[in-house]
Amino acid sequence: MLHDMKETISDIKTRRSCRKYTSQQVDEETLNTVLDAATYTPTGRGKQSPKMVVVQDPAVLAHLSKLNARIMDAKHDPMYGAPTAVIVFADKTWSTGHQDAALVMGTLMLAAHACGLASCWINRAKEMFELPEGAPYLAKWGLGDEYEGMGICILGYEAEGGTVAPKPRKDDYIIRD
């Protein structure tokens, strides 16, 4: 049991956000393992309020990336060429909907790392699906007005130089009373 705990702690400490991906698509078995792990994320009262939408279609990914770039007024691909995106939606009607969805994002990234995948949390999901060009996706995916984007977890295989070394932990991160 202690060995497994050491692996978990190691995964937490060694996971990094990746900003450069190969074009190799995530295989179905690995993707399903990551997604399944995320369904075990703790949620308020066990409601399992978030929704995850998996996007691997290059045309849809390109369109979503353009919407995201427009919001941040960027010229680069804010999804860094990742071949898979898992968009996590929060239930706006549930008291812990946002917290639940944020924790799903964290679980996705840790599970991806444990499975040998690179990942990164991409912001602006809420704003993307509020745009006139983004809103139709909610209907396409069967999500009603009660859901809003929390984040986009991009997944794939790290290209050379995709991650950087961690920064030193700040001295006042933990305050004890």
Backbone hydrogen bonds, N-H to C=O, Kabsch-Sander energy under -0.5 kcal/mol:
donor,donor_aa,acceptor,acceptor_aa,energy
5,M,1,M,-1.9
6,K,2,L,-2.3
7,E,3,H,-2.0
8,T,4,D,-2.3
9,I,5,M,-2.7
10,S,6,K,-2.4
11,D,7,E,-2.7
12,I,8,T,-2.2
13,K,9,I,-2.3
14,T,10,S,-2.0
15,R,11,D,-1.5
18,C,119,S,-2.6
19,R,162,G,-3.1
21,Y,80,Y,-1.1
22,T,157,Y,-2.8
31,L,27,D,-2.5
32,N,28,E,-2.8
33,T,29,E,-1.8
34,V,30,T,-2.2
35,L,31,L,-2.7
36,D,32,N,-2.6
37,A,33,T,-2.2
38,A,34,V,-1.9
39,T,35,L,-1.2
39,T,36,D,-0.6
40,Y,37,A,-1.7
41,T,38,A,-1.6
46,G,43,T,-2.5
47,K,44,G,-2.1
51,K,89,F,-1.7
53,V,87,I,-2.4
55,V,85,A,-3.1
61,L,57,D,-2.8
62,A,58,P,-2.4
63,H,59,A,-2.1
64,L,60,V,-2.8
65,S,61,L,-2.5
66,K,62,A,-2.1
67,L,63,H,-2.2
68,N,64,L,-2.5
69,A,65,S,-2.7
70,R,66,K,-2.3
71,I,67,L,-1.8
72,M,68,N,-1.6
73,D,69,A,-0.5
73,D,70,R,-0.8
74,A,69,A,-2.6
80,Y,77,D,-2.0
82,A,79,M,-2.4
84,T,155,L,-1.4
85,A,55,V,-2.3
86,V,153,C,-2.4
87,I,53,V,-3.0
87,I,85,A,-0.6
88,V,86,V,-0.6
88,V,151,G,-2.8
89,F,51,K,-3.0
89,F,87,I,-0.5
90,A,148,E,-3.2
92,K,90,A,-0.9
92,K,146,E,-3.6
93,T,146,E,-0.6
94,W,91,D,-1.2
97,G,94,W,-1.9
100,D,96,T,-3.1
101,A,97,G,-2.1
102,A,98,H,-2.3
103,L,99,Q,-2.2
104,V,100,D,-1.8
105,M,101,A,-2.0
106,G,102,A,-1.8
107,T,103,L,-2.5
108,L,104,V,-2.8
109,M,105,M,-2.0
110,L,106,G,-2.2
111,A,107,T,-2.9
112,A,108,L,-2.5
113,H,109,M,-2.1
114,A,110,L,-2.3
115,C,111,A,-1.3
115,C,112,A,-0.5
116,G,113,H,-1.6
117,L,112,A,-3.1
118,A,156,G,-3.3
119,S,16,R,-0.6
120,C,154,I,-1.2
122,I,120,C,-0.6
122,I,152,I,-3.1
123,N,121,W,-0.5
128,M,124,R,-2.2
129,F,125,A,-1.8
130,E,127,E,-0.9
131,L,127,E,-0.8
131,L,128,M,-0.7
134,G,131,L,-0.8
135,A,131,L,-2.6
137,Y,134,G,-1.4
138,L,134,G,-0.6
138,L,135,A,-1.2
139,A,135,A,-1.0
140,K,136,P,-2.4
141,W,137,Y,-2.5
142,G,139,A,-1.5
143,L,138,L,-3.4
144,G,142,G,-0.5
147,Y,144,G,-1.7
148,E,90,A,-2.1
150,M,88,V,-3.1
151,G,88,V,-1.4
152,I,122,I,-2.2
153,C,86,V,-3.1
153,C,151,G,-0.5
154,I,120,C,-2.3
154,I,152,I,-0.9
155,L,84,T,-2.8
156,G,118,A,-1.6
159,A,20,K,-2.6
162,G,159,A,-1.8
173,Y,170,K,-1.3
